[in-house]
Amino acid sequence: MAERTTVRLPEDLVRRAKRKAAAEGRSLTALIEDGLRRVLNERAQADRARRDLPPVSRATGGLMPGIDLSEGATLQEIEDLRHAERLG
């Protein structure tokens, strides 16, 4: 069931949102709902990305050779490399 709520938004933002909703043939409520869903989904994706585990060997099912979980610098390097891959 939908819930009614009151939010306070800057006037210029509301005007722009109403124009966009009208141009797309939908309600302001639908536009706001889509925006909230996107923000919440981005957060969930970012949370999942932060939980990357060290690479696992397909042959043995264990950690790749040279990975020492007690070595913080190694884990940071893996995370840095994965981040660089996502950027580029």
TIMI-2910 file (N, C-alpha, C, CB; in pm, 1 decimal, decimal comma, always signed):
<rs>
+----------+----------+----------+----------+----------+----------+----------+----------+----------+----------+----------+----------+------+
!      n_x !      n_y !      n_z !     ca_x !     ca_y !     ca_z !      c_x !      c_y !      c_z !     cb_x !     cb_y !     cb_z ! resn !
+----------+----------+----------+----------+----------+----------+----------+----------+----------+----------+----------+----------+------+
!    +83,5 !   -116,6 !     +0,0 !     +0,0 !     +0,0 !     +0,0 !    +88,9 !   +124,2 !     +0,0 !    -95,5 !     -0,9 !   +120,8 !  Met !
!    +52,3 !   +221,6 !    -77,5 !   +129,6 !   +344,7 !    -86,6 !   +109,1 !   +429,1 !    +38,8 !    +90,0 !   +424,5 !   -212,3 !  Ala !
!   +213,6 !   +498,4 !    +75,4 !   +208,2 !   +585,1 !   +192,7 !   +220,7 !   +730,1 !   +149,4 !   +319,3 !   +548,8 !   +293,7 !  Glu !
!   +142,6 !   +815,0 !   +209,8 !   +151,3 !   +958,3 !   +182,2 !   +251,2 !  +1018,5 !   +278,5 !    +12,0 !  +1028,1 !   +194,8 !  Arg !
!   +330,3 !  +1111,3 !   +228,2 !   +426,3 !  +1180,7 !   +313,2 !   +446,3 !  +1321,7 !   +260,4 !   +561,2 !  +1104,4 !   +319,4 !  Thr !
!   +499,9 !  +1404,7 !   +341,6 !   +529,2 !  +1541,4 !   +300,7 !   +679,0 !  +1559,7 !   +299,1 !   +461,6 !  +1644,6 !   +394,4 !  Thr !
!   +728,1 !  +1617,2 !   +191,4 !   +870,3 !  +1650,3 !   +182,4 !   +883,1 !  +1797,1 !   +144,6 !   +943,9 !  +1559,1 !    +78,6 !  Val !
!   +987,2 !  +1858,0 !   +190,0 !  +1012,7 !  +1997,7 !   +156,4 !  +1128,2 !  +2002,3 !    +57,6 !  +1044,1 !  +2082,6 !   +284,0 !  Arg !
!  +1099,3 !  +2058,3 !    -59,5 !  +1198,3 !  +2066,0 !   -166,8 !  +1209,3 !  +2209,9 !   -214,9 !  +1160,9 !  +1971,6 !   -284,3 !  Leu !
!  +1325,9 !  +2247,6 !   -265,6 !  +1340,1 !  +2382,2 !   -321,9 !  +1242,8 !  +2401,1 !   -438,4 !  +1486,1 !  +2406,9 !   -368,8 !  Pro !
!  +1186,4 !  +2521,2 !   -448,2 !  +1085,8 !  +2549,9 !   -550,2 !  +1136,5 !  +2523,1 !   -691,6 !  +1040,8 !  +2693,8 !   -539,0 !  Glu !
!  +1259,4 !  +2563,7 !   -719,6 !  +1312,3 !  +2544,2 !   -855,4 !  +1324,8 !  +2396,0 !   -890,0 !  +1449,0 !  +2612,4 !   -869,6 !  Asp !
!  +1359,5 !  +2314,8 !   -790,8 !  +1370,5 !  +2170,6 !   -814,8 !  +1233,4 !  +2111,1 !   -844,8 !  +1433,9 !  +2099,8 !   -693,2 !  Leu !
!  +1132,1 !  +2153,4 !   -771,7 !   +995,4 !  +2103,7 !   -794,3 !   +946,4 !  +2145,3 !   -932,6 !   +898,8 !  +2156,8 !   -685,1 !  Val !
!   +971,1 !  +2270,6 !   -970,7 !   +928,7 !  +2316,3 !  -1104,0 !   +994,2 !  +2232,7 !  -1213,5 !   +963,2 !  +2465,4 !  -1123,7 !  Arg !
!  +1125,7 !  +2211,0 !  -1200,6 !  +1196,6 !  +2131,4 !  -1301,9 !  +1144,9 !  +1988,4 !  -1305,4 !  +1347,7 !  +2131,4 !  -1274,5 !  Arg !
!  +1118,6 !  +1931,9 !  -1188,5 !  +1069,4 !  +1794,4 !  -1180,9 !   +930,2 !  +1782,8 !  -1243,3 !  +1066,3 !  +1746,5 !  -1034,7 !  Ala !
!   +844,3 !  +1880,7 !  -1217,7 !   +710,1 !  +1878,8 !  -1275,6 !   +716,6 !  +1887,9 !  -1428,1 !   +625,6 !  +1994,2 !  -1218,9 !  Lys !
!   +805,6 !  +1973,7 !  -1479,1 !   +820,2 !  +1984,7 !  -1625,0 !   +868,5 !  +1854,1 !  -1685,1 !   +917,2 !  +2097,4 !  -1661,3 !  Arg !
!   +966,7 !  +1792,1 !  -1619,3 !  +1020,1 !  +1665,0 !  -1671,2 !   +912,5 !  +1557,2 !  -1668,8 !  +1142,9 !  +1619,4 !  -1588,8 !  Lys !
!   +838,9 !  +1547,7 !  -1559,6 !   +732,7 !  +1447,4 !  -1548,7 !   +628,2 !  +1469,2 !  -1657,6 !   +666,6 !  +1452,6 !  -1409,1 !  Ala !
!   +587,3 !  +1594,7 !  -1678,8 !   +487,5 !  +1624,7 !  -1781,1 !   +539,1 !  +1590,4 !  -1920,2 !   +447,6 !  +1772,1 !  -1775,0 !  Ala !
!   +665,8 !  +1622,2 !  -1946,2 !   +724,9 !  +1593,0 !  -2077,4 !   +729,6 !  +1443,2 !  -2103,8 !   +866,1 !  +1652,0 !  -2086,7 !  Ala !
!   +743,5 !  +1364,5 !  -1996,5 !   +748,8 !  +1219,0 !  -2010,4 !   +611,2 !  +1155,3 !  -1996,1 !   +843,5 !  +1160,1 !  -1907,3 !  Glu !
!   +508,5 !  +1237,0 !  -1972,8 !   +372,7 !  +1184,9 !  -1962,3 !   +348,9 !  +1101,9 !  -1838,4 !   +340,9 !  +1103,7 !  -2081,7 !  Gly !
!   +409,2 !  +1140,1 !  -1728,0 !   +386,7 !  +1067,0 !  -1603,4 !   +374,9 !  +1164,7 !  -1487,8 !   +500,5 !   +966,3 !  -1577,3 !  Arg !
!   +341,2 !  +1112,3 !  -1373,1 !   +317,2 !  +1198,4 !  -1257,8 !   +447,9 !  +1234,6 !  -1187,6 !   +222,1 !  +1130,0 !  -1159,6 !  Ser !
!   +440,5 !  +1341,4 !  -1109,9 !   +555,1 !  +1381,1 !  -1027,7 !   +588,5 !  +1270,3 !   -928,8 !   +526,1 !  +1513,6 !   -952,7 !  Leu !
!   +486,3 !  +1206,5 !   -874,8 !   +507,4 !  +1095,1 !   -781,4 !   +588,9 !   +983,7 !   -846,8 !   +372,3 !  +1039,6 !   -732,3 !  Thr !
!   +555,0 !   +948,3 !   -970,7 !   +627,8 !   +841,8 !  -1041,0 !   +773,6 !   +882,2 !  -1064,0 !   +559,6 !   +809,5 !  -1176,2 !  Ala !
!   +796,5 !  +1009,2 !  -1097,8 !   +932,9 !  +1057,1 !  -1119,4 !  +1014,3 !  +1049,3 !   -990,4 !   +931,2 !  +1201,3 !  -1172,4 !  Leu !
!   +956,0 !  +1094,7 !   -880,3 !  +1025,2 !  +1089,4 !   -750,9 !  +1051,0 !   +944,9 !   -709,4 !   +942,9 !  +1161,9 !   -642,3 !  Ile !
!   +952,0 !   +858,9 !   -730,9 !   +968,4 !   +717,2 !   -695,5 !  +1084,0 !   +654,9 !   -773,7 !   +837,7 !   +639,0 !   -722,6 !  Glu !
!  +1090,9 !   +681,3 !   -903,7 !  +1201,7 !   +628,7 !   -984,7 !  +1335,9 !   +680,1 !   -934,7 !  +1183,2 !   +666,8 !  -1132,0 !  Asp !
!  +1341,3 !   +808,9 !   -900,4 !  +1466,3 !   +865,5 !   -850,4 !  +1510,4 !   +801,1 !   -720,7 !  +1451,9 !  +1014,1 !   -830,6 !  Gly !
!  +1417,6 !   +781,5 !   -628,9 !  +1451,5 !   +716,6 !   -501,9 !  +1498,3 !   +573,1 !   -523,9 !  +1330,8 !   +718,3 !   -407,2 !  Leu !
!  +1430,7 !   +501,9 !   -612,9 !  +1472,1 !   +363,4 !   -640,8 !  +1614,3 !   +359,3 !   -696,8 !  +1374,4 !   +296,6 !   -740,1 !  Arg !
!  +1646,1 !   +451,1 !   -785,9 !  +1781,8 !   +454,4 !   -843,1 !  +1886,4 !   +479,3 !   -735,8 !  +1792,0 !   +562,5 !   -951,4 !  Arg !
!  +1861,0 !   +575,3 !   -651,0 !  +1956,9 !   +607,3 !   -544,4 !  +1975,4 !   +487,9 !   -452,3 !  +1910,1 !   +729,9 !   -463,4 !  Val !
!  +1865,9 !   +424,2 !   -414,8 !  +1874,9 !   +309,5 !   -324,5 !  +1943,3 !   +190,9 !   -391,3 !  +1736,0 !   +269,1 !   -276,6 !  Leu !
!  +1918,4 !   +169,0 !   -520,1 !  +1983,7 !    +59,8 !   -591,3 !  +2133,0 !    +85,8 !   -608,0 !  +1918,6 !    +39,1 !   -727,6 !  Asn !
!  +2171,1 !   +211,5 !   -634,5 !  +2314,0 !   +245,3 !   -645,1 !  +2384,4 !   +215,5 !   -514,1 !  +2333,1 !   +394,0 !   -683,2 !  Glu !
!  +2321,7 !   +249,8 !   -404,0 !  +2380,9 !   +224,4 !   -272,0 !  +2399,0 !    +75,1 !   -251,0 !  +2293,0 !   +284,0 !   -159,7 !  Arg !
!  +2298,4 !     -5,0 !   -287,7 !  +2307,1 !   -150,2 !   -270,9 !  +2419,1 !   -206,8 !   -357,1 !  +2173,0 !   -217,5 !   -306,8 !  Ala !
!  +2433,9 !   -156,2 !   -480,2 !  +2541,2 !   -203,0 !   -567,5 !  +2676,8 !   -165,1 !   -511,0 !  +2524,9 !   -145,7 !   -708,5 !  Gln !
!  +2689,3 !    -45,1 !   -457,1 !  +2815,7 !     -1,6 !   -397,7 !  +2849,6 !    -87,4 !   -276,6 !  +2808,8 !   +146,9 !   -357,6 !  Ala !
!  +2749,5 !   -121,8 !   -195,9 !  +2772,8 !   -207,1 !    -79,4 !  +2821,7 !   -345,0 !   -121,9 !  +2644,8 !   -219,9 !     +4,3 !  Asp !
!  +2761,8 !   -400,2 !   -228,8 !  +2805,3 !   -531,2 !   -277,6 !  +2947,6 !   -523,8 !   -331,7 !  +2709,8 !   -582,8 !   -386,6 !  Arg !
!  +2980,9 !   -416,1 !   -399,4 !  +3114,6 !   -401,9 !   -457,3 !  +3220,6 !   -396,7 !   -348,3 !  +3122,4 !   -276,0 !   -544,4 !  Ala !
!  +3188,4 !   -340,6 !   -233,6 !  +3284,9 !   -331,4 !   -124,4 !  +3315,1 !   -467,0 !    -62,9 !  +3233,8 !   -237,4 !    -17,7 !  Arg !
!  +3234,0 !   -566,2 !    -89,1 !  +3253,3 !   -697,8 !    -29,4 !  +3332,3 !   -792,0 !   -119,3 !  +3119,8 !   -759,2 !     +3,1 !  Arg !
!  +3415,0 !   -737,3 !   -207,0 !  +3495,7 !   -822,2 !   -293,8 !  +3588,7 !   -909,3 !   -210,9 !  +3576,4 !   -737,4 !   -392,8 !  Asp !
!  +3595,7 !  -1033,4 !   -248,7 !  +3685,0 !  -1126,6 !   -181,3 !  +3812,2 !  -1142,5 !   -262,2 !  +3616,6 !  -1263,1 !   -160,0 !  Leu !
!  +3919,5 !  -1186,3 !   -199,0 !  +4043,0 !  -1209,8 !   -274,0 !  +4019,7 !  -1315,1 !   -382,2 !  +4156,9 !  -1254,1 !   -179,2 !  Pro !
!  +4099,4 !  -1311,6 !   -489,3 !  +4081,6 !  -1408,7 !   -597,0 !  +4100,2 !  -1552,7 !   -548,0 !  +4179,5 !  -1379,4 !   -710,1 !  Pro !
!  +4018,5 !  -1639,9 !   -602,2 !  +4023,4 !  -1780,9 !   -564,8 !  +4069,9 !  -1861,9 !   -685,5 !  +3884,1 !  -1830,8 !   -514,2 !  Val !
!  +4156,1 !  -1960,1 !   -659,2 !  +4206,9 !  -2046,9 !   -765,2 !  +4096,6 !  -2139,6 !   -812,4 !  +4328,7 !  -2128,3 !   -716,6 !  Ser !
!  +4077,4 !  -2148,2 !   -943,1 !  +3976,7 !  -2240,8 !   -996,1 !  +4024,2 !  -2385,7 !   -984,3 !  +3944,9 !  -2207,2 !  -1143,1 !  Arg !
!  +4154,2 !  -2403,3 !   -983,6 !  +4209,5 !  -2539,2 !   -977,8 !  +4193,2 !  -2599,9 !   -838,8 !  +4357,8 !  -2538,3 !  -1017,3 !  Ala !
!  +4222,8 !  -2522,7 !   -734,6 !  +4221,2 !  -2579,5 !   -599,8 !  +4105,0 !  -2531,1 !   -515,2 !  +4349,2 !  -2547,4 !   -530,0 !  Thr !
!  +4040,0 !  -2422,5 !   -557,3 !  +3931,4 !  -2367,0 !   -478,5 !  +3979,9 !  -2281,7 !   -362,7 !  +3845,1 !  -2477,3 !   -426,5 !  Gly !
!  +4109,2 !  -2271,3 !   -344,9 !  +4165,4 !  -2190,0 !   -237,0 !  +4212,7 !  -2056,5 !   -290,4 !  +4281,0 !  -2263,2 !   -168,2 !  Gly !
!  +4278,0 !  -1982,2 !   -205,6 !  +4331,2 !  -1853,7 !   -246,8 !  +4438,9 !  -1870,8 !   -352,3 !  +4386,2 !  -1778,2 !   -127,1 !  Leu !
!  +4451,0 !  -1771,1 !   -436,3 !  +4555,1 !  -1772,8 !   -538,7 !  +4691,1 !  -1772,1 !   -469,7 !  +4541,0 !  -1651,0 !   -636,0 !  Met !
!  +4790,9 !  -1830,1 !   -533,2 !  +4925,4 !  -1829,9 !   -474,7 !  +4971,6 !  -1687,2 !   -447,6 !  +5025,5 !  -1901,5 !   -567,8 !  Pro !
!  +5035,2 !  -1667,0 !   -334,3 !  +5087,8 !  -1536,3 !   -298,9 !  +4991,3 !  -1449,0 !   -220,8 !  +5128,3 !  -1465,6 !   -421,2 !  Gly !
!  +4867,2 !  -1495,2 !   -199,8 !  +4769,6 !  -1417,9 !   -124,1 !  +4776,5 !  -1460,9 !    +21,6 !  +4625,9 !  -1436,7 !   -181,2 !  Ile !
!  +4807,5 !  -1366,1 !   +107,7 !  +4815,2 !  -1391,9 !   +251,3 !  +4714,0 !  -1301,7 !   +319,9 !  +4960,0 !  -1367,5 !   +307,0 !  Asp !
!  +4608,2 !  -1362,0 !   +374,4 !  +4501,1 !  -1282,7 !   +434,9 !  +4546,6 !  -1206,3 !   +558,4 !  +4385,5 !  -1372,0 !   +471,1 !  Leu !
!  +4656,5 !  -1247,1 !   +616,9 !  +4706,8 !  -1175,0 !   +734,0 !  +4788,6 !  -1052,6 !   +693,3 !  +4791,8 !  -1268,0 !   +820,9 !  Ser !
!  +4813,7 !  -1038,2 !   +565,1 !  +4892,1 !   -927,0 !   +512,0 !  +4797,6 !   -820,3 !   +459,4 !  +4988,7 !   -974,8 !   +400,3 !  Glu !
!  +4774,0 !   -715,7 !   +536,6 !  +4679,8 !   -610,4 !   +499,5 !  +4717,0 !   -539,7 !   +370,9 !  +4670,0 !   -510,2 !   +609,5 !  Gly !
!  +4846,1 !   -521,7 !   +346,1 !  +4890,7 !   -451,1 !   +225,5 !  +4851,7 !   -528,3 !    +99,7 !  +5043,0 !   -429,4 !   +229,1 !  Ala !
!  +4856,1 !   -659,7 !   +106,5 !  +4818,6 !   -741,6 !     -8,5 !  +4670,6 !   -723,0 !    -40,4 !  +4849,5 !   -890,4 !    +18,3 !  Thr !
!  +4587,7 !   -726,9 !    +62,6 !  +4444,6 !   -709,2 !    +42,4 !  +4414,3 !   -569,9 !    -12,7 !  +4369,1 !   -732,1 !   +173,7 !  Leu !
!  +4484,8 !   -468,1 !    +36,7 !  +4464,6 !   -332,6 !    -13,4 !  +4505,7 !   -323,6 !   -159,5 !  +4543,6 !   -231,3 !    +70,7 !  Gln !
!  +4613,6 !   -389,5 !   -196,6 !  +4659,4 !   -388,4 !   -335,1 !  +4556,5 !   -454,0 !   -427,2 !  +4794,8 !   -459,9 !   -347,1 !  Glu !
!  +4499,0 !   -564,5 !   -383,1 !  +4395,3 !   -632,4 !   -462,1 !  +4276,6 !   -539,5 !   -481,5 !  +4350,1 !   -764,2 !   -393,4 !  Ile !
!  +4234,7 !   -474,9 !   -373,6 !  +4121,4 !   -383,3 !   -382,4 !  +4152,8 !   -266,4 !   -475,2 !  +4083,6 !   -331,6 !   -243,4 !  Glu !
!  +4273,7 !   -212,6 !   -467,1 !  +4313,8 !   -102,0 !   -554,5 !  +4313,0 !   -143,8 !   -701,4 !  +4453,1 !    -51,3 !   -515,5 !  Asp !
!  +4362,1 !   -263,3 !   -729,9 !  +4365,0 !   -312,6 !   -867,7 !  +4223,2 !   -331,6 !   -921,3 !  +4443,3 !   -445,0 !   -876,0 !  Leu !
!  +4135,4 !   -386,2 !   -840,7 !  +3996,3 !   -404,7 !   -884,5 !  +3927,8 !   -270,3 !   -907,8 !  +3917,4 !   -486,5 !   -780,5 !  Arg !
!  +3956,0 !   -174,4 !   -820,8 !  +3897,7 !    -41,8 !   -839,2 !  +3947,0 !    +21,3 !   -968,4 !  +3931,0 !    +48,6 !   -720,2 !  His !
!  +4074,6 !     +6,9 !   -996,2 !  +4131,3 !    +61,3 !  -1119,3 !  +4069,6 !     -5,7 !  -1242,3 !  +4284,0 !    +43,6 !  -1120,2 !  Ala !
!  +4043,2 !   -134,7 !  -1234,9 !  +3979,6 !   -207,3 !  -1345,9 !  +3839,7 !   -153,9 !  -1370,7 !  +3974,2 !   -358,7 !  -1316,6 !  Glu !
!  +3765,3 !   -125,4 !  -1263,0 !  +3628,5 !    -73,5 !  -1279,0 !  +3630,2 !    +66,0 !  -1340,3 !  +3555,3 !    -70,4 !  -1143,2 !  Arg !
!  +3731,8 !   +144,5 !  -1311,4 !  +3739,9 !   +280,4 !  -1364,1 !  +3779,7 !   +283,9 !  -1511,6 !  +3838,6 !   +361,0 !  -1283,0 !  Leu !
!  +3861,6 !   +188,5 !  -1550,0 !  +3917,7 !   +200,1 !  -1683,3 !  +3870,8 !   +103,6 !  -1781,1 !  +4056,5 !   +190,4 !  -1677,7 !  Gly !
+----------+----------+----------+----------+----------+----------+----------+----------+----------+----------+----------+----------+------+
</rs>
